[in-house]
Amino acid sequence: MAVATLASRTVGFLRVVVLASALGLGSRLLDSYNVANTLPNAVYEVVVGGAMASVVVPLLARAALTEPDDGLVYAQRLLSLIVYGLGAVTVVAMISAPWLVEIYTPRFTGEQRELAVAFSRFFLPQILFYGVSATAGAVLNIRGRFAAPMWAPLFNSVIVIAVGVIYLLIGGASDIASMTATHVLLLAVGTTAGVLAQMTLVVWALARTGFVLRPRLDLRGIGLRRVGRLAGWVLVSVVAAQVLIAVATRTASTSGPGGISAYQNALAVFHLPFAVIALSVMTALLPRLSRNAAHRNHARITADLSQGVRLAAVALAPIAAIMLVLGPQIATLLFAHGRSSSSAIALLGAVVAAFGVALLPFTGYMILQRGFYALQDTRTPALIATGVTVIGVAGCLVATWLLPRATIVVGIPLAYAAAYTVGFLAAAAILRRRLGRIDGHRLLHTHARVAVAAGIAVSCGAVTAFALTPMIDTGYSAALVTLTAAGVVSTAVYVAVAHLLRLAEIRQLVAAGLAGIRTS
């Protein structure tokens, strides 16, 4: 799964880079595109996205254990319900597009807002495509098939990359004033076609397992009241998360042109290691957690959660440290192409560095959430998520008060870090009381040794980068040399120190990675 996710996320990141080159990092045009492309994801998450991990997967797992047909009819009814519901939501969202855009863009000019609304009319049907893809992927996961949902986003990204390249080849506009209907249609239709391709691949893979894709009008037996009760609290969690995203986006927009793109592109850098490592862990973990919860095996739940948090921390700590120290070089290497300005690259580098602080607490928080969901408790994580949002929003407001306007966006990742640290600690404390133990001593010892190993490793990497600075020029080549040298040194030192400190999780990760490569 990590191999598939790495391939998909790497190509997905290339898509971000190509679009930034084509539309211009720091431009009002890219800001309009990014805001419009955020809307279908935001609406989907509010309506059903959060319920996938917390409600849909546990219910499918229980149905597969208890139903005589291994949950086939139940899965058909659930998929039908999501198609009907999201179809209606998509229509309403398309009608409401101007108001949805307004939520995220208090500082947009009139032409920026008009372009964002025009894009969003084409992008919002993605809500339905995402829903069908996620539900079909959940059914595949319950059946022990993880590959297709992990590889499918790659096809999405390849199509959008082709769109970006074509846009450059035909001499697409670099500013809103010179945009034509052809330019808008190419970007809008091409982007949505990518999501459609992603959905098609997952549905095709599900059909190949023998699952009958049959729409059902009779939804009895699905447990709508139970789903509604569980999903009600999930809605609170998702709305809380989306409030934080909306406030963060609005805060980024106050940094002036390019603020939103700096925030969203840095967020893409932040999500890449999280998705490759932590999301793979969580995807494999949830069905197992759900089965153990169904059998009331709390000891196994605790062991699985502890292992998930420890493996993610060991794998992500050096990456977080490198982001913190070498954020400007990462931004230069990835985004200093095409129509991107040097000032926009500098701002993006600072935001990437700040996101390094948030990577570990965010990952730990997301993994522990799965423990509550496996227990079919959606109320507790909803209350924790509300607290996380309150702290995050407060942090964004503090950033607008304390930081110069041009650098307000740098404060957003720091607000994230504070919010998710509190959320992780709160989730751990409550799970410990619920399960009787949470393997706390082992978690503390592992994190302490990880901190030592990562600290020594990144210090060596920083010294390497500092030593290279007088010897090389600035720009793309310099960033490539610095990142390569510092990355190799940091990785080697981290592995060596981890071995001396007897971090067993390093050996587990290496063994799992080699096994995954052989299997692929």
LUMNU-883989 format. One record per residue (C-alpha): x, y, z. Coordinates in steps of 0.1 Angstrom, whole numbers, padded with zeros to 4 digits, always signed. Layout:
% LUMNU-883989
XYZ...
//
This chain:
% LUMNU-883989
+0000+0000+0000+0028+0024+0008+0044+0017-0026+0011+0023-0044+0004+0054-0023+0040+0067-0029+0035+0064-0066+0001+0080-0066+0011+0108-0043+0043+0115-0061+0025+0119-0094-0002+0139-0076+0025+0162-0063+0038+0165-0098+0003+0176-0108+0005+0204-0082+0039+0215-0096+0027+0215-0132-0003+0236-0124+0018+0260-0104+0041+0263-0134+0013+0267-0159-0008+0292-0139+0019+0309-0120+0027+0304-0083+0016+0336-0065-0008+0346-0092-0045+0355-0087-0053+0329-0114-0039+0300-0095-0056+0312-0063-0090+0312-0081-0084+0277-0094-0072+0264-0060-0102+0278-0042-0127+0263-0067-0109+0229-0066-0112+0230-0028-0150+0232-0028-0159+0197-0039-0135+0182-0014-0149+0204+0014-0186+0196+0006-0179+0159+0002-0161+0158+0035-0189+0176+0053-0216+0153+0038-0200+0119+0039-0162+0119+0037-0157+0118+0075-0182+0090+0078-0161+0067+0056-0136+0058+0082-0158+0063+0113-0191+0048+0102-0190+0031+0068-0160+0009+0072-0170-0004+0107-0206-0011+0095-0193-0029+0064-0169-0050+0085-0197-0060+0109-0220-0068+0081-0194-0090+0065-0191-0109+0098-0228-0112+0106-0247-0114+0073-0252-0147+0056-0242-0133+0022-0210-0117+0037-0226-0083+0036-0232-0082-0002-0267-0068-0001-0259-0044+0027-0230-0030+0007-0252-0026-0024-0278-0007-0003-0251+0015+0013-0236+0023-0021-0270+0032-0035-0278+0054-0005-0246+0074-0011-0252+0077-0048-0287+0091-0043-0277+0114-0014-0246+0128-0030-0264+0133-0063-0289+0156-0046-0261+0174-0027-0241+0180-0059-0271+0198-0075-0276+0220-0044-0239+0228-0043-0238+0238-0079-0267+0262-0074-0249+0276-0042-0215+0280-0059-0213+0318-0055-0220+0316-0018-0195+0287-0013-0168+0307-0030-0175+0337-0008-0169+0317+0023-0132+0312+0014-0124+0345-0003-0130+0376+0016-0101+0395-0001-0107+0383-0037-0113+0409-0064-0145+0407-0085-0128+0390-0114-0111+0365-0092-0144+0356-0076-0161+0353-0109-0135+0329-0123-0136+0308-0091-0174+0305-0094-0170+0295-0131-0145+0268-0122-0166+0255-0093-0196+0249-0116-0175+0223-0134-0156+0210-0103-0186+0204-0079-0198+0172-0097-0167+0157-0083-0186+0154-0050-0205+0124-0064-0174+0109-0080-0154+0111-0048-0183+0095-0028-0187+0065-0052-0150+0060-0054-0145+0061-0016-0175+0037-0009-0163+0012-0035-0128+0015-0021-0142+0008+0014-0159-0024+0001-0127-0035-0015-0107-0029+0017-0132-0050+0037-0126-0078+0011-0089-0075+0016-0082-0057-0016-0062-0025-0011-0043-0019-0044-0069-0003-0067-0080+0025-0043-0043+0033-0037-0034+0034-0074-0065+0051-0087-0055+0087-0078-0025+0082-0101-0048+0081-0131-0065+0113-0119-0032+0131-0116-0019+0119-0150-0049+0134-0167-0046+0167-0149-0009+0168-0156-0017+0164-0193-0042+0192-0190-0015+0215-0175+0010+0206-0202-0015+0212-0230-0024+0246-0213+0013+0256-0215+0017+0244-0251-0013+0263-0264+0000+0295-0247-0026+0296-0219-0032+0329-0201-0009+0339-0172-0035+0363-0157-0072+0364-0153-0078+0393-0177-0065+0373-0207-0084+0341-0199-0106+0328-0227-0135+0304-0227-0112+0277-0242-0087+0282-0213-0114+0279-0187-0130+0248-0204-0097+0230-0207-0088+0235-0171-0123+0229-0157-0134+0198-0178-0099+0183-0177-0097+0185-0139-0131+0169-0134-0123+0142-0160-0094+0131-0138-0117+0125-0108-0141+0106-0131-0113+0083-0142-0103+0077-0106-0138+0066-0097-0141+0044-0129-0110+0025-0120-0121+0017-0084-0156+0007-0095-0141-0015-0122-0118-0032-0097-0148-0038-0074-0168-0054-0102-0138-0077-0110-0140-0092-0074-0175-0105-0082-0193-0078-0064-0226-0071-0083-0230-0034-0090-0267-0032-0085-0286+0000-0075-0313-0007-0049-0343+0014-0042-0352-0006-0011-0329+0007+0016-0345-0012+0045-0321-0032+0066-0293-0007+0062-0299+0006+0097-0306+0042+0087-0314+0053+0123-0281+0038+0135-0262+0053+0106-0278+0087+0113-0270+0085+0150-0234+0077+0143-0230+0101+0114-0246+0129+0134-0215+0132+0156-0192+0126+0126-0209+0156+0109-0198+0176+0140-0162+0164+0135-0162+0172+0098-0178+0206+0101-0153+0214+0128-0124+0204+0106-0139+0223+0076-0144+0254+0098-0106+0253+0105-0098+0249+0069-0121+0277+0059-0106+0300+0085-0071+0290+0075-0079+0297+0038-0095+0331+0047-0064+0339+0068-0041+0329+0039-0061+0352+0016-0053+0382+0039-0016+0377+0031-0023+0391-0004-0019+0376-0038-0004+0341-0036-0013+0336+0000-0038+0309-0007-0015+0291-0031+0014+0292-0006-0009+0276+0021-0024+0250-0002+0009+0240-0019+0027+0238+0014-0003+0217+0026+0003+0194-0004+0040+0190+0007+0028+0183+0043+0002+0157+0032+0026+0137+0009+0046+0119+0037+0015+0117+0058-0004+0099+0030+0025+0076+0020+0032+0064+0055+0005+0072+0080-0025+0068+0057-0012+0034+0046-0009+0024+0083-0044+0037+0090-0061+0021+0060-0047-0013+0069-0054-0008+0106-0091+0002+0105-0107-0031+0093-0086-0050+0119-0095-0026+0146-0132-0029+0137-0130-0067+0138-0113-0066+0172-0138-0041+0185-0167-0064+0173-0151-0092+0194-0145-0068+0223-0108-0076+0222-0095-0044+0238-0060-0057+0243-0055-0061+0205-0070-0027+0199-0045-0011+0222-0016-0031+0206-0027-0021+0171-0030+0016+0180+0003+0017+0198+0021+0000+0169+0005+0024+0144+0015+0055+0163+0050+0042+0169+0057+0032+0133+0044+0065+0119+0064+0085+0144+0097+0066+0136+0091+0070+0098+0079+0106+0098+0102+0123+0124+0132+0128+0101+0109+0140+0073+0094+0166+0097+0128+0177+0108+0140+0181+0072+0109+0201+0063+0116+0224+0093+0153+0230+0084+0152+0228+0046+0117+0242+0037+0131+0270+0014+0151+0244-0006+0121+0221-0009+0100+0249-0022+0127+0260-0047+0133+0225-0060+0096+0217-0064+0081+0250-0075+0107+0273-0090+0095+0266-0125+0075+0283-0152+0057+0314-0142+0064+0312-0104+0079+0344-0089+0109+0343-0065+0089+0361-0038+0062+0335-0039+0088+0307-0037+0104+0324-0006+0070+0326+0011+0061+0290+0002+0095+0278+0017+0087+0295+0050+0052+0279+0052+0067+0244+0043+0092+0248+0072+0064+0258+0096+0043+0227+0085+0072+0205+0097+0062+0213+0133+0027+0200+0127+0034+0167+0110+0039+0144+0140+0010+0157+0162-0014+0156+0133-0004+0120+0124-0008+0108+0160-0041+0125+0163-0055+0110+0131-0044+0074+0141-0059+0076+0176-0092+0088+0161-0094+0054+0144-0096+0037+0178-0128+0056+0187-0143+0048+0153-0135+0011+0156-0154+0012+0189-0183+0029+0171-0179+0060+0193-0182+0091+0171-0193+0114+0199-0159+0116+0217-0138+0124+0186-0164+0150+0176-0159+0168+0209-0121+0165+0206-0123+0178+0170-0143+0208+0182-0116+0217+0207-0090+0213+0180-0108+0237+0158-0112+0263+0186-0075+0262+0192-0066+0263+0155-0090+0292+0148-0076+0311+0177-0041+0305+0164-0050+0318+0130-0065+0350+0146-0034+0355+0166-0013+0352+0134-0034+0380+0118-0028+0402+0148+0009+0396+0154+0025+0389+0120+0031+0413+0091+0005+0410+0064+0028+0394+0039+0038+0366+0063+0004+0359+0080+0002+0326+0062+0033+0313+0080+0014+0314+0112-0013+0289+0100+0009+0257+0103+0019+0268+0138-0017+0271+0147-0023+0236+0133+0006+0223+0154-0007+0237+0186-0043+0224+0179-0034+0189+0169-0009+0185+0198-0037+0192+0222-0060+0169+0202-0035+0140+0203-0030+0143+0241-0067+0145+0247-0074+0114+0225-0047+0094+0242-0060+0103+0277-0096+0094+0269-0086+0061+0251-0065+0051+0281-0095+0055+0304-0118+0037+0279-0095+0007+0272-0077+0005+0305-0043+0011+0290-0028+0027+0258+0008+0014+0260+0018+0048+0273+0053+0039+0286+0063+0023+0254+0049+0053+0234+0068+0077+0255+0101+0058+0253+0098+0054+0215+0090+0091+0210+0119+0102+0233+0144+0080+0213+0129+0092+0180+0134+0128+0191+0170+0122+0200+0177+0104+0167+0159+0130+0146+0175+0159+0164+0210+0146+0159+0203+0136+0123+0188+0169+0112+0216+0188+0130+0241+0170+0108+0220+0177+0078+0218+0214+0087+0256+0216+0091+0260+0200+0057+0236+0225+0041+0254+0254+0058+0288+0241+0046+0276+0238+0010+0261+0273+0009+0293+0293+0001+0303+0267-0026+0272+0266-0047+0250+0291-0065+0213+0298-0057+0183+0285-0076+0171+0251-0086+0205+0234-0090+0217+0246-0056+0185+0234-0040+0189+0200-0056+0225+0196-0044+0217+0209-0009+0187+0187-0004+0204+0156-0018+0235+0160+0003+0217+0170+0035+0190+0143+0030+0216+0115+0025+0236+0127+0056+0204+0131+0078+0190+0097+0067+0223+0078+0074+0228+0095+0108+0191+0089+0117+0193+0052+0109+0226+0048+0127+0215+0066+0159+0182+0047+0158+0201+0014+0156+0223+0025+0186+0191+0034+0206+0176+0000+0196+0145+0014+0179+0129-0019+0169+0104+0000+0147+0131+0008+0122+0137-0029+0115+0099-0034+0112+0096-0006+0086+0125-0018+0066+0112-0054+0066+0077-0042+0056+0090-0020+0029+0111-0047+0013+0081-0071+0015+0059-0046-0001+0084-0040-0030+0087-0077-0036+0049-0081-0036+0044-0052-0060
//
